[in-house]
Each structure stands twice: as C-alpha cells, then as structure tokens.
Amino acid sequence: MTESGQGLKVAYIAAGAGGMICGSCIRDNALVSELQREGLDALLIPIYTPLRTDEENVSSDRVFYGAINIYLQQKAPWLAKLPGVLRHLLDAPKLLSWVAGSADSTNAKELGALTLSMLQGESGRQKKELEELVLWLRDSYKPDIVVLTNSMLLGMARSLRDKLPGARILCALQGEDIFLDDLDEPWRTRVHDQLKARAKDCHLFLTTCDYYGEYMSDFLDIPAEKIHVARLGINLQGFARSSDPPAEPFTVGYLARICPEKGLHHLIEAFAEVVREIPTAQLRIAGYLGGRDTAYAERLRRRIKELDLETSVDWVGEVDRQGKIDFLSSLHAFSVPTEYREPKGLSILEALAVGVPVVLPEHGAFPEILERSGGGLLFPPGDDRALAEQLVQLSRDADLREQLGSAGCAGVARHFDVSAMARATIEGFEKARGLGAVAT
C-alpha cells in the first residue's frame, strides 16, 4: 500500500454506456477498485445509466444525470421544474438499465444540441441535474479530488470548482474526440469551442498515452504541464499464458465493439488474403453490437459470404470476463485494426496478457503499447495487404509467435497492470494538489 495519496477522498464521476460493457467502464471500475485497495476513500459515481462491467462492480447505487431526465429536459425544459421526487423516480437504476437495454444506441449525429447544452453546465438545460450532483458532493461526500471520466463532462467543472473550493478538479481524456468528429455542423464547431473554453476550469487532465496527451493538448488548448499520463492498466486476475499453444488451425481473433471505426471490415479483407495462403485458417469475432451498427454488421456478413468465408468465420458475440479469457486463449494472433487513432486499447492488453501476439495499425496508443510490451507487429494504417502479410508471417513462424507472446505477457505484467495505473493516477492527484487555483 503506497503512502502517497492515503486519506484522500476521491469522487470519480463515470458515464454509463447503456447496456454495453465498454472499455471505459471496465477501466474506470478497475481503477477505482484499485484506488480503494491503495488506501484512498474513492467513490465511483455513475451518471446517465448504471455502469456495466465484467468485474465486480464497485460503483454507487445512485445514478446522477439520469439519461431519461437529461433527454426529456433537453426536449422539454419545463420538465426540470418537476418535483424532485418525480425526477428521482426516472433515475431509478433498474429503470435506466431497462431503458438502456431495450433501446438502440443513439447516433452521435443526433446529439449535437444535447451535447452543447451539457457542456454549458450551469447555463444549460440540465443545470438542475448539475446542481443536485454538486450539492450532494459538497454536503454529503466532501471530496478532495473530483475526476470527470471524459472531456464531454467539462460542463460540470466550473460549478464543481466554485462549490468545492478546496477540491481539485481533474478530467480524464479517453477518446471523446471520435464522438465530436461524428457531430454535424454547426454543432461540431460549437461543441469544440465550448470544450476549449471549459477546459480552463480543470486543474489537471489525465491521459492514457503520450500520443493522446499531445493531441488533446493542441485540440483543447491545454498547457502541456496540465497533462499527466497514467497509462491504461488491466486487472490481471484470471489472465495467464498457457504452457500449451492453442490447437490448430491457425486462428485470428477480434474483440471490440462491432462498428466501422474499430476496423473489423479491414480485418475481414485481410483475412481473405490469409485464407488464400492458409486455407484452414479461422477468424473468430467477439464484441458488443449496438442498434446503430446492425446495418454495418449485416454488410460484413454479406461480404464474408461473397468472399466464400462462411465456414472460416465464427461470430461469438458479446462475452463475459471468463468467456473473454477463454476466447483470447483460443487464438494464435489478434488484431483490432482501428480506423481512428485509438488512445486506449483495453482488449489489446488483454490479448497480450494471455500471450497472444497482436498485429496493429501504427497509430494512436498502439506503438507505445508495443514499444513497452514487445508483444506484436505494426503495419501502415488502412493497408489490408500489409495486415494480411503479417498474419501469414505469424501463421508460418511458431517461434516468432512464441517470442512475441512471451514478451507481451511479461510486458503487460510489468507496465500495464491495474496497480501501475492506480499509482500513476495517484501521482496525478498529488500533482494537481500542488498546482495553484484555477483562474476564474
């Protein structure tokens, strides 16, 4: 147990992702759980919907900024004047979970006005929700540190700073620029402008890799000294490298949300090239499929049929924690060839943790992960042929797979376990406490 940070009260405000087990929710839950083990009084506070994770859920039962309320208040602002008891009924965790599980995912293109209103904070249409959260923190929890899980929550920072003058307000940066890119104009520009203005209300920003810290420093006009890197980490319990290699045939795996930005279509095209060289090769696909991406998934299924790969592709679907470990342990190689510059890569670390070599595009956090772990190969982003060539190389070179798998497993244990992430985060807390007050 580290001496640094002990006794700190940390309020970690995390956005639920509806019915999806998302990487950010897994990370937030694992981080807060580890902070608690390190001796901090840390509370994980869900907003929008309850958090869904594949580990023991340590989040609070109460959900602030309930998704039903904030959506209704955006459409009909007078609803914010309803008695608190009625609004709180709409924030019931079971109701929010049911709505999240039964509704299709909302496309970012439809959320411009709501996103801007949320970022406007004390002057936005959800100001009543903000007031309730801030007053509860001030009167009931009294934190020393408040962490916002991503920059789309920066509309909260000013009120938190003003009502909790002794606290330090931090914001994690986890890839939310992808959401912003999907907004239509004029909302994209208006939201970006508001983000830059609201970023000035935070004491410090936490990021998962050097690349994303540098990118967001420029994107949001954040001074470099206000960026602190706390690399992504995973709970390694249950993850282990088998002493026996997976059974033949050569099997490639994908574990991520089924959506265009994660690049599954690139992997399918590359895998078709692999099968031409290795006819018995198999591709296993796992991950969450939301309502807005069903048409994309259907296009992929048609493409698989066109390529005559139906008997070579196994659609596994969403997996729980043990199912994920079993799935990854069945693979000889792993790839999530994202189109965007991924700042995290949770499933990459999980594949490495069971000794599976990874093949990744050379952008985002991926070069940093492989530099520290030594567990895989990089290829030019968007180059399906290069991806295929590297997969074929791995299929034919068992010694290379062994070398990369061994290095990757050891590298994750050394650099990317949850305790390392927690220690780096605590260093960020201490750094924020040493900074002066935010200029008003």
Secondary structure in CASP SS format (residue, H / E / C, confidence):
PFRMAT SS
TARGET T0000
AUTHOR 0000-0000-0000
METHOD secondary structure of the structure
MODEL  1
M C 1.00
T C 1.00
E C 1.00
S C 1.00
G C 1.00
Q C 1.00
G C 1.00
L C 1.00
K E 1.00
V E 1.00
A E 1.00
Y E 1.00
I E 1.00
A E 1.00
A E 1.00
G C 1.00
A C 1.00
G C 1.00
G C 1.00
M C 1.00
I C 1.00
C C 1.00
G H 1.00
S H 1.00
C H 1.00
I H 1.00
R H 1.00
D H 1.00
N H 1.00
A H 1.00
L H 1.00
V H 1.00
S H 1.00
E H 1.00
L H 1.00
Q H 1.00
R H 1.00
E C 1.00
G C 1.00
L C 1.00
D E 1.00
A E 1.00
L E 1.00
L E 1.00
I E 1.00
P E 1.00
I E 1.00
Y E 1.00
T C 1.00
P C 1.00
L C 1.00
R C 1.00
T C 1.00
D C 1.00
E C 1.00
E C 1.00
N C 1.00
V C 1.00
S E 1.00
S C 1.00
D C 1.00
R C 1.00
V C 1.00
F E 1.00
Y E 1.00
G E 1.00
A H 1.00
I H 1.00
N H 1.00
I H 1.00
Y H 1.00
L H 1.00
Q H 1.00
Q H 1.00
K H 1.00
A C 1.00
P H 1.00
W H 1.00
L H 1.00
A H 1.00
K H 1.00
L C 1.00
P C 1.00
G H 1.00
V H 1.00
L H 1.00
R H 1.00
H H 1.00
L H 1.00
L C 1.00
D C 1.00
A C 1.00
P H 1.00
K H 1.00
L H 1.00
L H 1.00
S H 1.00
W H 1.00
V H 1.00
A H 1.00
G H 1.00
S H 1.00
A C 1.00
D C 1.00
S C 1.00
T C 1.00
N C 1.00
A H 1.00
K H 1.00
E H 1.00
L C 1.00
G H 1.00
A H 1.00
L H 1.00
T H 1.00
L H 1.00
S H 1.00
M H 1.00
L H 1.00
Q C 1.00
G H 1.00
E H 1.00
S H 1.00
G C 1.00
R C 1.00
Q C 1.00
K H 1.00
K H 1.00
E H 1.00
L H 1.00
E H 1.00
E H 1.00
L H 1.00
V H 1.00
L H 1.00
W H 1.00
L H 1.00
R H 1.00
D H 1.00
S H 1.00
Y H 1.00
K C 1.00
P C 1.00
D C 1.00
I E 1.00
V E 1.00
V E 1.00
L E 1.00
T C 1.00
N C 1.00
S H 1.00
M H 1.00
L H 1.00
L H 1.00
G H 1.00
M H 1.00
A H 1.00
R H 1.00
S H 1.00
L H 1.00
R H 1.00
D H 1.00
K H 1.00
L C 1.00
P C 1.00
G C 1.00
A C 1.00
R E 1.00
I E 1.00
L E 1.00
C E 1.00
A E 1.00
L E 1.00
Q C 1.00
G C 1.00
E C 1.00
D H 1.00
I H 1.00
F H 1.00
L H 1.00
D H 1.00
D C 1.00
L C 1.00
D C 1.00
E C 1.00
P C 1.00
W H 1.00
R H 1.00
T H 1.00
R H 1.00
V H 1.00
H H 1.00
D H 1.00
Q H 1.00
L H 1.00
K H 1.00
A H 1.00
R H 1.00
A H 1.00
K C 1.00
D C 1.00
C C 1.00
H C 1.00
L E 1.00
F E 1.00
L E 1.00
T E 1.00
T C 1.00
C C 1.00
D H 1.00
Y H 1.00
Y H 1.00
G H 1.00
E H 1.00
Y H 1.00
M H 1.00
S H 1.00
D H 1.00
F H 1.00
L C 1.00
D C 1.00
I C 1.00
P C 1.00
A H 1.00
E H 1.00
K H 1.00
I E 1.00
H E 1.00
V E 1.00
A C 1.00
R C 1.00
L C 1.00
G C 1.00
I E 1.00
N C 1.00
L C 1.00
Q C 1.00
G C 1.00
F C 1.00
A C 1.00
R C 1.00
S C 1.00
S C 1.00
D C 1.00
P C 1.00
P C 1.00
A C 1.00
E C 1.00
P C 1.00
F C 1.00
T E 1.00
V E 1.00
G E 1.00
Y E 1.00
L E 1.00
A C 1.00
R C 1.00
I C 1.00
C C 1.00
P H 1.00
E H 1.00
K H 1.00
G C 1.00
L H 1.00
H H 1.00
H H 1.00
L H 1.00
I H 1.00
E H 1.00
A H 1.00
F H 1.00
A H 1.00
E H 1.00
V H 1.00
V H 1.00
R H 1.00
E H 1.00
I C 1.00
P C 1.00
T C 1.00
A C 1.00
Q E 1.00
L E 1.00
R E 1.00
I E 1.00
A E 1.00
G C 1.00
Y C 1.00
L C 1.00
G C 1.00
G H 1.00
R H 1.00
D H 1.00
T H 1.00
A H 1.00
Y H 1.00
A H 1.00
E H 1.00
R H 1.00
L H 1.00
R H 1.00
R H 1.00
R H 1.00
I H 1.00
K H 1.00
E H 1.00
L C 1.00
D C 1.00
L C 1.00
E H 1.00
T H 1.00
S H 1.00
V E 1.00
D E 1.00
W E 1.00
V E 1.00
G E 1.00
E C 1.00
V C 1.00
D C 1.00
R H 1.00
Q H 1.00
G H 1.00
K H 1.00
I H 1.00
D H 1.00
F H 1.00
L H 1.00
S H 1.00
S C 1.00
L C 1.00
H C 1.00
A E 1.00
F E 1.00
S C 1.00
V C 1.00
P C 1.00
T C 1.00
E C 1.00
Y C 1.00
R C 1.00
E C 1.00
P C 1.00
K C 1.00
G C 1.00
L H 1.00
S H 1.00
I H 1.00
L H 1.00
E H 1.00
A H 1.00
L H 1.00
A H 1.00
V C 1.00
G C 1.00
V C 1.00
P C 1.00
V E 1.00
V E 1.00
L E 1.00
P E 1.00
E C 1.00
H C 1.00
G C 1.00
A C 1.00
F H 1.00
P H 1.00
E H 1.00
I H 1.00
L H 1.00
E H 1.00
R H 1.00
S H 1.00
G C 1.00
G C 1.00
G E 1.00
L E 1.00
L E 1.00
F E 1.00
P C 1.00
P C 1.00
G C 1.00
D C 1.00
D H 1.00
R H 1.00
A H 1.00
L H 1.00
A H 1.00
E H 1.00
Q H 1.00
L H 1.00
V H 1.00
Q H 1.00
L H 1.00
S H 1.00
R H 1.00
D C 1.00
A H 1.00
D H 1.00
L H 1.00
R H 1.00
E H 1.00
Q H 1.00
L H 1.00
G H 1.00
S H 1.00
A H 1.00
G H 1.00
C H 1.00
A H 1.00
G H 1.00
V H 1.00
A H 1.00
R H 1.00
H H 1.00
F C 1.00
D E 1.00
V H 1.00
S H 1.00
A H 1.00
M H 1.00
A H 1.00
R H 1.00
A H 1.00
T H 1.00
I H 1.00
E H 1.00
G H 1.00
F H 1.00
E H 1.00
K H 1.00
A H 1.00
R H 1.00
G H 1.00
L C 1.00
G C 1.00
A C 1.00
V C 1.00
A C 1.00
T C 1.00
END
